[in-house]
Structures are given as structure tokens and as C-alpha cells.
Amino acid sequence: MLHGIALRYFVEVARTGSLAAASEHLHVAVSAISRQIGKLEEDVGAPLFERLPRGMVLTEAGELLAEHARRTLLEADAVLGDISAGKTRGGRLVRIACTEGFTRSFLPAVLARHRAVAPNARYALRSGTPAQVEHWVTVGEVDIGVAFSSGNTPALDVAYSSEMPVRALLHIDHPLAAQASLTLADLQAYPVALLERGTTVRQLFDLCCSTRGIRIEPVLSSNNSAALHAFAALAGAITLGSSVALKGMTHETSLVWRPIDESVLNQRVLQVSTMRERRLPAVVKELLAMMVEMIMEE
């Protein structure tokens, strides 16, 4: 029989990759965790982990059980959370993961609007690459993921998906701001601030430049979009991002976005996702609906 405590220990060992790391996080003795894992393996009738010198890796049977265990534990938490929320509306933690660009203004604005109707809600927001966001949602480390699609996502339920082209972000008084659309040749005549090489946006931009035979060297490169936005606003430079990236900037309206006439830059897709077939707590569903509503707002 699969007991809740054994599943929690099992999931934590699967997440951390070792008994010692799980013990430290759970504040439970290694021997107790090992004993529960052993009982689970007896119940299942197959080894759940490969014991390696540098840690523990899930077997095929372990992968199957981990998927079931994560969903089971999250659904149990959702039920208990909804019961307790009956007395204190929204009184639970909502965990969100996103790519870095959404942390500057959009998601803080979403959370502020949500907190106005759910004052007892708490939030945990983390940023990472699209692949990291997908992984965190898949294994249940976060409730909602907001990222540009990394391709086929069978382990996720996509709550919202929409094309989200790469745009030029520039000061409202920039000479190019008067144009309805920009070309790479337009950008070439002005200082440009770009994300570091290796990011999706930079790869797409460099591909377009290479195809057109245009060379654009940024005056500033960074792994932090907030720094690029600030530099563009202060130095008259042009940076790249999405129209959503500017939403929520009610206190800072100096930047505007303009489309770039490059088909490759128009193929990026934004996804808001949750774990596949997971029962979401009421407060998570409320926040999810509000998030999608704000993305769709003109």
C-alpha cells in the first residue's frame, strides 16, 4: 500500500538525487527515508532508484511512480488548501516560474491585481530558462509556468498559448518611434542593447542579421532584461523584448514597442502552463485566469 509519507520521501529523493539531500531538506533522518523507500520498492516489486556513487537516479519504474506520486501529493494539498481557504480566502502559497523578462513588470502587476481580491494569498516567483520553467511545472515544483515554448510539451497542460513576436523596445521620443514598423537596417543606424548570446531572442536576432548580411554589434549585452530596458530608456538605445514585457509599467511609460519586419522574429509562442491533468487549487485557478486576462488586454 502506498502511504503518503513514503511518497513524500520518495518524491524528495527523486528531486534532490540523494538520501542525504532529502534528509537535510525534510529534516528527517536518512535511515527513516531509506526505510520508507525500501518499503515502497517492496510494495511495487521493482527497484525505484539506481544507486550510483554520486547519487540516486530513477529507474523506469521509478519514473512512472514519480509522475503518479507528484500529482497525488499536489492534489491532496489542493483539497486541503481549498478546505482551509473556506475560512480564509486565498490563504495559501502560489508558486510561479517564468523566463526573466516577465519578472520586471508584468508578473508583479498580475500579482498585485490578484492580491487585491485575495489579500491572504502568498506567492513564490522564480525565473529561469524555458526548459527550466517546463521542468519545474512538470515535476510540481511550481504551480504555473510562463515562458516561450521550447517545443512539444506532453507533460504540460497549456492554459494559454499565443504568438508573441520579438519586438523592438525604444524610448517614446526615439527617432524610430514614429515609424509603424522597423527593419534591421533601421536598427543598424542606432545603438542596440541585447541579451547575451545563447538566449532564444539573441539567437533569432543573430540569425536574421546573418540572413540579411547585416552586422549589428550591441553597445551593451546583459543577461538581465531590466538593465537593457533601463539603458534603452536612458541612453536612446534600442533593445528587444515582447509587448507583454511592458505591461504593468504604469509608473514608467517612457518605452514603447514597435514590430520588426522579420518573419523569423514573429514565430515565437508564449505559453502559460500547468502540470498535466493536475487538480488546481481554487486560488491557483483564479490567478491563472487573471494572468491570461492581462496578457490578452490591449
Disulfide bonds with the S-S distance in Angstrom:
none
